[in-house]
Amino acid sequence: MKILVIEDERMLCDSIRSMLERKGFQVECVYDGESGKEYAELGIYDLLILDVMMPKMDGFEVARQVRRARCNTPILMLTARSDVQDRIAGLNAGADYYLTKPFDSGELLASINALLRRQAGQVNEMVFGNTTLDLGTSTLLSDGRTVRLSAKEFDVMRLLFQSGKRNLSKSAILSHIWGLESNAVENHVEVYVAILRKKLSSIESNVRIASIRGLGYHLEVIED
C-alpha cells in the first residue's frame, strides 16, 4: 500500500512516514499544497494524508482540485482546527475522514486501515482499451489472456493506466515510483517500459505505451 503525506511541518511529516513504514506501508512526503496536488492527481497512491494549513495551497483547495480531477483516492485530513465548521468544510471539499491534531498514533493507524478497507471494496481494477489491470493480483488481462507483473512493473503500469492519454515524463515516473531519494536513473524507466510493452504484446492487448521525445510516455489504443 502506497501513502502520500502532504504536510508542511517536516518533523511531523517525517515522523508519520517513519511510523507507517514500520507498519509495512510505502510512504512519500511532500511539504506544500501545490506539490501535493500534483502528486495526488497521478493516482498512484492508495491513501492521501492531507494537512489543512499549508503554503501555496491549503488542504481544502487541494482536496477540491483532486476531486475535480476525478481522483477518488481516500483522503484523511489532519488539522489543528477542531471547529465543527472546519470539519464540515473538509468533508465538503472531498475528505473522507477528519482527524484533529494532536492525535494518537493508534487512532491515526485505525483511521488509515478503515479507509483502506473501504477503498479495497470499491476499486479492484483499471481498464484501458481491451485490457484490464487487476489491482488485487497485479495481473494484466486481455480477452482471456493474462500475464503477471512484478511489484515494480505493476507500479509503473498502474501509473500509466491512471494517466491514460496524458503524457508522463521520465522524471515524474522516477520520482513517484522510485522516490525522491532514490539513486535510480531514467534508464530504469526505459527498461521497465520495454518489459511492459512485451507483456502487453504477449496477451495481444490493443494498448500501446507510446513515447514522445522530451515529453515522456502515455497510453494509446491501437485501432484495427
C-alpha positions in Angstrom: 0.0 0.0 0.0 1.3 3.4 -1.0 0.5 6.5 1.0 1.2 10.2 0.2 1.6 12.6 3.2 1.1 16.3 2.4 2.2 18.2 5.5 4.3 21.4 5.8 5.5 20.5 9.3 8.5 18.5 8.2 9.2 16.9 11.5 5.6 15.7 11.8 5.5 14.5 8.2 8.8 12.5 8.6 7.5 11.1 11.9 4.3 9.9 10.3 6.4 8.4 7.4 8.7 6.5 9.8 5.7 5.1 11.8 3.9 4.0 8.7 7.0 2.4 7.1 7.5 0.3 10.2 3.9 -1.0 9.6 4.9 -2.0 6.0 3.5 0.9 4.1 5.3 2.7 1.3 5.2 6.4 2.1 6.2 9.6 0.3 6.1 13.1 1.9 5.6 16.5 0.2 5.7 19.7 2.1 3.3 22.2 0.3 -0.2 22.0 -1.1 0.7 22.8 -4.7 3.2 19.9 -4.9 0.8 17.7 -3.0 -2.0 18.3 -5.6 0.3 17.4 -8.5 1.5 14.2 -6.8 -2.0 13.2 -5.7 -3.5 13.6 -9.2 -1.2 10.9 -10.6 -3.5 8.4 -8.9 -0.7 6.0 -7.8 -1.5 6.3 -4.1 -3.9 4.2 -2.0 -4.4 7.0 0.5 -3.7 10.7 0.9 -3.0 12.2 4.4 -3.6 15.9 4.0 -2.9 18.8 6.3 -5.2 21.9 6.1 -2.9 24.9 6.8 -0.1 24.8 4.2 1.9 27.2 2.0 1.0 27.7 -1.7 -2.4 25.9 -1.4 -4.4 25.0 1.6 -5.7 21.5 2.2 -9.3 22.3 1.4 -8.3 23.6 -2.0 -6.1 20.6 -2.6 -8.9 18.2 -1.8 -11.3 20.1 -4.1 -8.9 20.1 -7.0 -8.0 16.4 -6.6 -11.7 15.5 -6.6 -12.3 17.8 -9.6 -9.6 15.8 -11.4 -11.7 12.7 -10.8 -9.2 11.2 -8.4 -11.1 9.0 -5.9 -8.2 8.2 -3.6 -9.3 8.3 0.0 -8.3 11.5 1.8 -7.6 11.6 5.6 -7.4 15.3 6.6 -5.2 16.4 9.5 -5.6 19.8 11.2 -5.2 21.7 14.4 -8.6 23.3 13.7 -11.3 21.4 15.6 -14.2 23.7 14.9 -17.3 21.9 13.6 -17.5 24.2 10.6 -13.9 23.4 9.7 -14.8 19.7 9.8 -17.8 20.3 7.6 -15.6 22.3 5.1 -13.1 19.5 4.9 -15.7 16.8 4.3 -17.5 19.0 1.7 -14.1 19.6 0.0 -13.8 15.8 -0.6 -12.1 14.5 2.6 -13.3 11.0 3.8 -12.2 11.5 7.4 -11.1 14.4 9.6 -8.5 13.9 12.4 -7.7 16.7 14.8 -4.1 17.4 16.0 -2.7 16.4 18.3 -3.7 12.8 17.6 -2.7 9.4 19.0 -0.7 7.2 16.6 -3.1 4.3 17.3 -6.0 6.5 16.2 -4.2 7.5 13.1 -3.4 3.9 12.2 -7.0 2.8 12.9 -8.3 5.6 10.6 -5.9 4.6 7.8 -6.8 1.0 8.0 -10.6 1.7 8.0 -10.2 3.9 4.9 -8.0 1.4 3.1 -10.5 -1.4 3.8 -13.3 0.7 2.4 -11.3 1.5 -0.7 -10.4 -2.1 -1.3 -14.1 -2.9 -1.6 -14.7 -0.2 -4.2 -11.8 -0.3 -6.7 -10.4 -3.7 -7.9 -9.4 -3.0 -11.4 -8.5 -0.4 -14.0 -9.4 -0.6 -17.7 -7.9 0.9 -20.9 -8.8 -0.3 -24.3 -9.4 -4.1 -24.2 -7.0 -4.5 -21.3 -7.6 -4.7 -17.6 -5.1 -4.2 -14.8 -6.2 -6.2 -11.8 -5.2 -4.3 -8.7 -5.6 -7.2 -6.3 -3.4 -9.8 -8.2 -1.1 -7.4 -10.2 -2.2 -9.1 -13.4 -2.9 -7.7 -16.9 -5.8 -9.3 -18.7 -6.9 -9.1 -22.3 -9.6 -11.3 -23.9 -9.0 -14.2 -21.6 -5.2 -14.0 -21.8 -3.2 -13.0 -18.6 0.3 -12.1 -17.5 1.6 -11.4 -14.0 3.6 -8.3 -13.2 6.4 -7.8 -10.7 5.9 -5.2 -7.9 7.8 -2.5 -9.8 6.2 -3.4 -13.2 2.8 -3.1 -11.5 3.6 0.3 -10.0 4.7 1.7 -13.4 1.7 0.1 -15.3 -0.7 1.4 -12.7 0.7 4.9 -13.1 0.4 4.7 -16.9 -3.2 3.4 -16.7 -4.1 6.2 -14.3 -2.6 8.9 -16.6 -4.1 7.3 -19.7 -3.5 9.6 -22.7 -1.8 12.2 -20.6 2.0 12.3 -21.0 4.2 11.3 -18.1 7.8 12.5 -18.1 10.6 10.0 -17.2 11.4 12.2 -14.2 7.8 12.1 -13.0 7.8 8.3 -13.2 11.2 8.1 -11.5 10.2 10.4 -8.6 6.8 8.7 -8.0 7.8 5.1 -8.4 11.4 5.0 -7.2 11.0 8.0 -4.8 12.7 11.4 -4.5 15.7 10.0 -2.6 16.4 7.0 -4.9 19.6 6.6 -7.0 17.5 5.3 -9.9 18.1 7.0 -13.3 16.0 7.4 -16.4 17.3 4.2 -17.9 15.4 2.3 -15.2 12.2 3.8 -16.6 13.1 2.8 -20.2 13.9 -0.8 -19.1 10.5 -1.2 -17.3 8.6 0.3 -20.2 10.3 -2.1 -22.6 9.3 -5.0 -20.3 5.7 -3.8 -20.1 5.5 -3.4 -23.9 6.5 -7.0 -24.3 4.0 -8.2 -21.7 1.2 -6.2 -23.3 2.1 -7.8 -26.7 2.1 -11.3 -25.1 -1.6 -11.0 -24.2 -2.4 -9.4 -27.6 -3.5 -6.2 -25.9 -4.6 -3.3 -28.1 -3.0 -0.9 -25.7 0.4 0.6 -26.7 2.8 2.5 -24.5 3.6 5.4 -26.8 6.5 7.8 -26.3 7.0 11.4 -27.4 10.6 12.7 -27.3 11.1 15.2 -24.5 7.5 14.7 -23.1 7.5 11.1 -21.9 5.0 8.2 -22.1 1.3 7.7 -22.5 -1.2 5.0 -23.4 -2.8 4.6 -26.8 -5.4 2.2 -28.2 -4.2 0.6 -31.4 -7.0 0.8 -34.0 -7.8 -2.1 -36.3 
